[in-house]
Amino acid sequence: MAELAPPEPGQEAAWLQQHLADLVREPITEPAIHGGQTRADRALEAFNVRGYSERRNEVWPTDRRGASRLSPYIRHGLLTLPRVWDHVDGGPSKDVASFRDELLWQEYARHLYARLGEATRRSLRYQVPDRSDGQPGWTEGMACVDFSVGELESGWLTNQQRMWLASQWTVRDGWGWRDGEDAFFRHLLDGSRAANRIGWQWTVGALTGKPYGFSRWQVEKRAPGLCDTCSFKSACPIQQWPPDETPESRPYVDQRMRRDPDLAATTGADIIAGESGGEPQAVWITAESLGDDDPAMRAHPDLPVVFVWDRPLLQRLRLSSTRLLFLAECLADLAQRREVRVRIGDPADELRDVPVATTFAPVPGWRRRAERISLARVYPWPWLVPPHDGPVTSFTAWRRRGRV
């Protein structure tokens, strides 16, 4: 397909309607967080870690929240984990430690996904119910659920709300966690298979053996006053804790959780070693790394940047229009500083005859496409913690071997 001009700032929704109308499945509404490097930089500059440890789990009223709201920018490489880690230097030690723990969870999720790939779609350590018959959906009428689903559809939720919805979906209503994970991935601006899947596996007990027991107690603690607005306030269906059902213990599904037999593949060293070393004609960027600090973009400041809207993939994923808008805003912002070329189709077909420089991305889909593209130069992913070949059976086991 011919190259397209990137969206103009403020015209991203119209651009999507013109060029990707078949992928825009619902009206484009105001997102919870807008995309682009400029907005990411402002958000990071405005973030003060003071008070984070006490307020990060607060939900409602929204002005009580202490969450950073940086996750969409981190997920798409607009803010790298090392940069965000350094930003909180000098803050109160308790708050810095709490915030950095969350960054390490993000890195742990990336390591796990880079090593196991699509195997993370299976329960990793404990069997949990995964009902898939019928048409799963959110329970309606409960203020805590309705409020959270509304925010989900605008693209962002606090971590506490994610646990509420995941627990309600699985532990209370008995739906399969994979369907719920797909629902989150479709809407969340920070949706990634790495962090999203590990979050659902933790909540339903597939990683720890103990499901998260969502009840009214959490709502009253983290969203005081919300229950007073609920039609079920006098007959709350989650008044009591759910039954304590421990998942069936099982051997590890995948021995790679104990030891990585191919660390080079996990880190991308094998791909980097296989680069042609020729002269690239463009820098290929993906949704994993859209920021100015992308290593390939920094190494080749004078080359045009090419982004391919992967139509076959997007047709399968059925992402919300809000997520598509965020990506379009990132491209529009980048085009104010770099020459950006946009294509639509299968990346391997669109870039067949273009030697590119690119940055390794620790996701299996990137590797499948990269193997069919002419890679002149490949740059390492900017890890916060270098991957190791030791156990990733738990966050604690992973962190014991990691270096930061």
N, C-alpha and C positions, 0 to 999 in steps of 0.2 A: 504494500500500500504506500501511496505517496506520503511524504512527511507533512505534518500539520504544524501550524504555528501554535505555540502554547497558549493557554488562556490568558486573558488580560486580567489584572487585579480588579476584583469586583464583578467580573463577568464569568466567573467560573461555572455557576449554575447554568447559564445560557450555553456555554461551551459544551457542557455535558449533554444537555438536551439536543444540541446540534450534532455532536459526533458520536455519542454513546447512548442514544435514546433507548436502544434495546436493553441496556443494562440498568437504566434508571427505573426502578420497579415501584417507586412510590414518590409522591411529591417531595421536592427538596426543601427541607425546613431548616431553620436556624440550628446549627450544631452547638453542643455544649462548649466546645473548644474549636477555634479556627486553626487551620494549618499554615505552615510557612516558617522559614528560618527566622524571619524578622520577629514574628510573634513568639517563637520559641525562645529567642534571646531575651526578649522583654520579660517573659514569664520566669525565666531562670533568674534574671537580675532582681525581679520583684520578690522572689521567694526568700523568706527568712526562716531558718530552721528553728528558731526559738519557740518553744511551746509545742513542738511537733509530737513529742512522745506522749503528751497528755491529750492532745486533740485530734490525732490522726484518725481515730476510729469514730469520731462524732459524725452524726448523720443529719439531724434535724433539730432545730431550725438550721438552715444552711450556713448562716453566718457564724455558727459554732465550729464549723469544720476546720481542721488543721491539715488536711491532705494537700499535697503540693500541686496536684493536677498537671504534673509534668509528664506523666506516663505516655500520652500519645506522641509527644515529641521524642521521648526516649525510644519508644517502639519503632519509629520510622527513621531513626538515626539523625534527627535534627539536633538532638542533644546526646552526646555519647556518655556512657556511664562514667568513664574517668573524669570527664569535665564536670558532671553533676557531683561526683564524689568530692572533687577539689573545691567546689563552690561553697560547701558548708564548713570548710576549715575555719577554726576559731569560734564556732558556735558553742553553746552550752554542751558539755560532754554527753549528758544523758540524751539530749535531742539529736546530737550528731550520731551517736551510736545507734539509736532507734532508726533514724533515717537511712543510715548506711546499711543496716541490716536488710531493709527493704530493697536497696540496690543490689545487695548480694543475692537476695532471693531471685531477682530478675536474672542475674548472671547464672545462678544455679540452674534456673529453668532453661536458659539458652544452652548450657553445657549438656544437660540431660537430653534436650531435643537434638542437638548437633550429633550426639553419640547414638541415640536410639531412633531418631526420625519418626516414621509412622508407627513404630512399635509403641509409642506413647499413647496411641488410641486404645490400647488394651489396658486393663487394670494391672498395675505394675507389681504390686506386692500382695494385695488381698482381694478376694472376689467380692464384688458388690452387685446388687441387683441392677440389671440394665434392661428394663422393659422397653420394648420398641413398638409394640402393637398400639393401634389407635392413633389419635391425633393429640400429641402432648401440647400443653399450653399452661400459662400461668393461672393460678387460682385467682378469681376476681372477687372484689368486694372488701378485701382486707386492706386497710390503709397503708400498711407497711409494704405490702407487695405491689399494690397499684402505684404508689408513689415511686417505688424503685423501678418498676417496669417503665414508667413514663420517662425516668431519667436514662434508663438503658437505651431507649429508642432515640434519645437525643445524643447518645454517643459516649457517655461517661458515667461511672458509678464509683462511690467510695468502696474500699475493700470490704467494709462491713456489710454493705448492701449486696455485694457479690456473694458473700457467704450466706446471707439470708435467702436470696433467690435460689442459689444452688441447693441449699438444704431443703427448702420448701419443695422444690422440683423433685428431688430424689428421695430424701428421708421421709417427708410428709406425704407427697403425692405419688411416689413410687415410679416416676418416669425415669428413663435411662439417662445417665449422665452425659453420654455422647451427644444425644439430641440437645440437651441443655448447653453443652459446650459449643455446639454449632450455632445456637441462638445467640449466645454471647459474642461469638466471633463475627457474626453477621453485622452486629450493631456497634460494638465497642470500638472507639477510635484507636485504642491501644490494643485491639484484639490481635493476638499472636497465638499460633498453635503452641508455642513453647510455654509462655506464662499462663495462658488460658487453660490449657490441659492440666498443668500441674496444680493450678488452683482448684479445679473441679475434682481432681483425684484426691487432693488433701481434704476437701470439704466432705466428700462422700466416704472417706475412710479407706480408699484404695491404696494410699501410700502409708498411712499410719496405723490402720486397723481400728480407728475410732472415728465414727462420723461426727460432724459438727451438729449439735442438737439445737437448732433454732427454736426459740420460744419467746413469749411475750416479754420475758425478763430482759432479753437483749434489746428489744425495741424501746422499752421504757427507760433503759439505761442510756442508750445511744441516741434516742430520738424522743426526749421527754415532751409529752403533750401530743404526739402524733396519734396515740391510741384514743385520745379524747375525740378525734375527728372520725373515728372508724364506726361503721354501721354495726360492727360486731363487738363493740367495746364492752357490752354486758354479757356476751356469749362468745368469747374469743376462742377460735378453733386451735390456737397454739398456746393456750393458757398454761398448760402443763408441758413438761419436757416430753419429747417423743420417747417411745420405748428404746431402751439401751440395747440395740442389736449390733453386736460386734461382728464385722465381716468374717467370713470363713477364712482361716489361715491357709496359706498356700506357699509352695516354693516360688522363688523368683521366676517370673515369666521369661526374663532375658538375662543371661549371665553377663552381658555387657554392663549391667548395672554394678557389678562387682569389679570388673576390670575392662578397660578399653583395649581391644585387640588391635586397633588401628587408629592411633592417636593422630597420625598424619591426615587421615580423612576427616576426623572430627575438627581439626584446626584449619583445614584447607591447605596444609603444606604440600600435599600431593598435587593439588591443582596448580599451586604457585610454581612448583617444580616443573610442571608440564607446559608452562606458558611458552609461546613461540619466541619471545624476546624481540620481536620486530617492532616497527614503528606503528603505534596506534593512530587511527584516524578520528576516533571519538572516544568519549568516556561513557560507558554503559552504566546507568544507575537503575536501581530497582526500589520497590517500596520498602525494602529493608534498610536502605541507606540513602536518604534524600537530602542530607544536610551538607552545609559548606565544609564541614570537617571530614567528609568522606575521603579516605586516603587517596583514592584514584583521582578524584577531582582536585585535591590539593597538589598532587604530583604533576598534573597536566592542566595548569590554569588557562592555557591558551586554546585547548581543544574544545570543540562543541560537545555538549552533553546530550545523550539520547536516552529517552524513556519510552518504553513500549507498554501500552495498555494491553495486557495479555487477555484478549477477548475470550479465547477458549476457557482459560482459567476462571475469569470473572463470571462467565455464564454458569460455570459449575458452582462457584462459591455463593453467588447471589448476595453479594454484599449490599448493605443498605445504601441508599442515596447519600446519606450523611457521610459515610466512609469514603465514597467516591469524591464527594465535594472536598473533603480534607486533603486528599491526594492532589486534586486539581489546584487547590490553593497553594500547596507546596510547590508545584511546578510554576504557577504564575509568579510566585515570590522569587523563586530561583532565577527565572528569566529576566528579572530586573538587574541581575549581576553577571549572568553567563548566557552564552548562546545555547538555547535549549531546543532540541528537535524532538518532536513527538510522533510516534507511530502507533498504529492499532493492529493487533494480530498476534500470531505466535512469535515470540522473540527470536527463536532460532531461524524462522523464515525471514523476518524483517531485518535481521542483522547478518544474514548469511555471508555477504561479501564485504563486510565492514570489520577490519581488524580493530579491536577495542581494548582499552584499558578499563579495568573494573576492580572492585573490591570484593573479596570473598565474603559470602553471607552464610552463616551457619544454619541453613535450612535445606532440606533435601530437594525442594523444588528448584532452588537456585542451581544446585549442582546438575540436575537433570537438564536444565536449559543451557548451562554453561558448557556442558560437554558437546553441544551441537553448534557452538559459536566460536569464531576465530579470536582466541584470547592472546593478544600481543603482550599485555602486562597484567598481572594479577597482584593485588596488594592485600596484606593480612587484615583481618577483622580487628578493630580496636578493642580487644578484650579488657575488661577491668581486672579479671583474674585469669591468668593463663590456664587453659585446660590441662588437666593431668590425667593419667591413665588409671588412677585409683578408684575407689568406690563412690558411686553417686546414689547409693541406696537410700540416703536421707540427706537433708540439708546439712546436718551436723557432720556426717561422715565426709561429705564433699568438702565442707569448709575446713575440716581438720587437715586435709592435704593441700588446700589451696593457698596461694600467696597473693596478698594485695598490698 
